[in-house]
């Protein structure tokens, strides 16, 4: 009985390893598109704030850094969708 239970536990561990390794490489196109749309919406709002807002210099710097970070994220998502 000990041998069969150890074989079952080994098989279940192998199956779990296989599932997790394939899941990490799988690209969810719908999820990427949803993230791209949300990112474009946020970029539009932040750009509008930058252009039309009365910002202090510190707020301006923070907003500019956030826009740079979001643009890099946009490029990464574009590469993932190709």
HELIX and SHEET records of a PDB file:
HELIX    1   1 UNK A    2  UNK A   25  1                                  24    
HELIX    2   2 UNK A   29  UNK A   52  1                                  24    
HELIX    3   3 UNK A   57  UNK A   81  1                                  25    
END                                                                             
